Amino acid sequence: MSLLAPAGQAWRLPLDVLLLTTLLFATFTYGATEAWSQQVVAGLSAAIAGYVLIACFVPSVSCRSLGSWTYLPIVAFLLLVVLQTVPLPAGVVSMIAPGTHEIRATLLADLDVADDAAPLSLLPPATWRQLWALLPIIAVFLAALHAYRSEAGVRRLCQILAVCGAAAAVYALYQNVGNVGSRFGGAVHEHLRSGPFLSHSHFGQYVNLGVGAALGLLFAQLAALNKRYPRPRDAWRKLLKDRAYLGVWLAAGCVVLGALAVLLSMTRGGVLAALLAGGAVGVLLAWHKPVPRTAAMVGTSGSGGVGGGDKAALLVGFGLIVVAVSLAVGFDQVYERLASLRHIETAEGDRMQILRDLVPAFTSYPLWGTGLGTFEAVFPKYDTTARASLTTHAENEYAHLLLETGVAGLLCIAAFVLIVFRGAWPVLRRPRRSLDFVAFGLMFGWLAVLLHSFTDFGQHVPAVALMTALTLAALLNLTALHRARPAEDEGVQPMPASARAAIEAAASNDGPRSLRWLGPVALAALALGGVFATARLEGPRQAAAAFAAGDAIRERIYGSDPELVRPGDDERMIRRYAEAAAADPSVPRYAYFRDFFAWGLIGSDDYGNPRPLADDPLAQDEARMLLESIDAHRVAAPTFGPTHALAGEARFLALGEAQRGVDLVETGHDLPPHDPYVAYTAGYLAARLGDHAAAAEHFVHATRLSPALRQEVVAVYVNEFDDPGMAYTFAAEELGALQELQRLIADDPDHAALAAKADADARAILVARAYADDAMPGDLTAMARRLRDEGDHDEAIALYQRAVALAPKQVAWRLELAELFAALGNPTQAVREARAVLQLRPASAAANRLLQEQVPLLGDVARTERPL
């Protein structure tokens, strides 16, 4: 594989560098799944499209305007996505998309907006957001289609794909050999061995595409070698001694490394897809027979057929090599992982359930879908997987596409796939020259992706989508070159340079002439679209940063260390969430967090308990202003359930609209049935209305999804409903809830027995946790506090010291230990721990105060001790 551009193709070298840079950057930024990395990819794609557009108008450059039937489904799909975002009259929407109109009318019935114009997308900002991420993929595809329509260009494109796939594979193998996990967000994910990707399924798709390109190069080089040296002995001699065939060994190495990395990444879908794709390609290769040699061909330098049986055997050989290597590096784990495919329903339980849950969603939005990028906001209404985590993708690319774009979108993609297959089939059926065998490798990668997409959503990862786009561009260019060759050209004679130039010129004229003008227009539009996408993705990037800042403040407020909380943190947190919501309206939770915590300031006291607002006109006015924001968010994202529940809670508690509030909360609960806070709110309002059976049902659901809510439920039953007995049923076996219950009723003589029982249960749970072999630092600290209060100071100190040793940066625990030493009259140890606190947090007022109190007790010698 040459690392320099072929003669006469120097103009393509900058394009090669741009493509390679784009792919590697997208790959090693976790697949370019974050807004900032997508910005860079969009900018690079704009540069690629602009460069190719200029090259098309330079006469001395072999880059011409092309016509391709693939333009039609691409344009149709883009027009469909744009149509989804255009506000249409309510009558039109009810006629062409009755399910979309009905769900808006139902969910927003109290706001009287059923007759307003509305788009087909249920969350238009998310649709635009997904479109900005899609345009760079199409730009790179069209640029490669135009710039690499030559034999040298196809080889060059395959080399780029093979290098990128090998780079990801080598990184994953390094993780396996060095026992290094994947890093993301500053954390190390030890169980991941998927290279730069967080999902081994995405890694499997990416590397399978790289393996396919390397296989294609290998097949082509072996076919050329087979033509020149028909005898195997001569061919092996050349392979072993002639440096001109180093590319064969490099391609083979890329194949073996990639296949081994996919196997060791434990991706069942990736391995199974590769096996099925390899089997299909092997059958095609074995089916193809060498071109029969005639008497005129015997003795010529180009004599010898180009067969496929030896290459099919080569696929089997690669498989045996990969299995043999895996025996030495963890075959048992791989076998156990793949053996789970025998129980597919268990292995893929959630994925199969998601598909079943999507059936009623498909019937509601059959033709136009819910809008590209809206799955996360729409699917929770239909989700029955009984898990608290939000399902963001269908785990099936085709089902995901069908929900978001309906039958219309699926037909566009199906048309594109059929066009590519129809063009590639003649090459696969009757390859004429050695280059045609590249098609078998490219088809392997693409088939693996098509099969793997039944259990994964890898095409939503820009790095994987870029690899797929370039693979298809190379395959389409190869088919055009095949069609441009004379029918009698059987690939047994060397091709003169003049004939090669004529064939490449004919390949550039391949395709419908009526669509040739669309190539430059599309490149120009996509170059501008890439620039615009770069600018538009700045909003999501800023929103992600603002939301992260708000989360950091929230963790400080609700964390275990009160010293970290600063005055005004609540307002600062809400302001950061508001900035995120303004910068990126495509993510409903940004606006929801803004309104949720703003309501918390209005509707709760300093301890988080609901406060009466009926006699507070100022608070009611603030609630009405907040409800305007909440209702606007409901209209913008009608299927996002938590916002409806928040509106219902505010109307119930602040404005006294009991029935409307309950209806809104129930609506919110039905939309995301597995949101723990929404279930808790539904239970709280039901209890306020006296329906304790419904309240208990909602509370059970909420605490099953989030056990931490048991403390909230306990507080509600004790403080508002005076029912400690029911509180105990929710607190049982949950340490924090039992401790909360004991604290709330400790001073009530009527419930002394229950308080003692709760206290005994809490102590038993705490003892079991703290004295376990794998005790967590938090449990050790909690037990130490209890022993401290009970007077067992020596054991309390021992547990504190164990906890601090396991978590040395926990300032609050060190401070508690220092205060315990001070209370026991041990100023030396108290000062030691206080100084350790100040090393971690120099501004700690409590540690400084403790030093001021304890240092005078040390004596002259202690005063001269150096700080730790």
Protein Blocks (a to p, Z undefined) as FASTA:
>chain_A
ZZbdcehilmmmmmmmmmmmmmmmmmmngooaafklmmmmmmmmmmmmmmmmmmmmmmkb
ccdcdddfklmmmmmmmmmmmmmmpccdfklmmmmmmmlmmmmmmmmmmnopmlpccdfb
fblklmmmmmmmmmmmmmmmmmmmmmmgcfklmmmmmmmmmmmmmmmmmmmmmmmmnopa
cdeehiacfkbcghjafbfklmmmmmmmmmmmmmmmmmmmmmmmmmmmmplklmmmmmmm
mmklmmmmmmmmmmmmmmmmmmmnopaklmmmmmmmmmmmmmmmmmpccddddfklgopa
kgccddfklmmmmmmmmmmmmmmmmmmnopkmmmmmmmmmmmmmlmmmmmmmmmmmmmmm
mmmmmmnonoehilmmmmmmmpcnhpabdcfbgoiaklmmmmmnommlmmmmmmmmmmmm
mmmmmmmmmcfblmlmmmmmmmmmmmmmmmmmmmccklmpmklmmmmmmmmmmmmmmmmm
mmmpcfklgolaccdfklmmmmmmmmmmgcjfklmmmmmmmmmmmmmmmmmmmmmmmmmm
mmmmmmmmmmmmmmmmmmmblklpcghklmmmmmmmmmmmmmmmmbmklmmmmmmmmmmm
mmpcfkopacdfklmmklmmmmmmmmmmmmmmmmmmmmlmklmmmmmmmmmmmnopaklm
mmmmmmmmmmmmmbfklmmmmmmmmmmnopamlmmmmmmmmmmmmmmlmmmmmmmmmmmn
opaklmmmmmgoplklmmmmmmmmmmmmklmmmmmmmmmmmmmmmmmmmmpmklcfklmm
mmmmmmmmnopamlmmmmmmmmmmmmmmlmklmmmmmmmmmmnopaklmmmmmmmmmmmm
mmlmklmmmmmmmmmmnojmlmmpccZZ
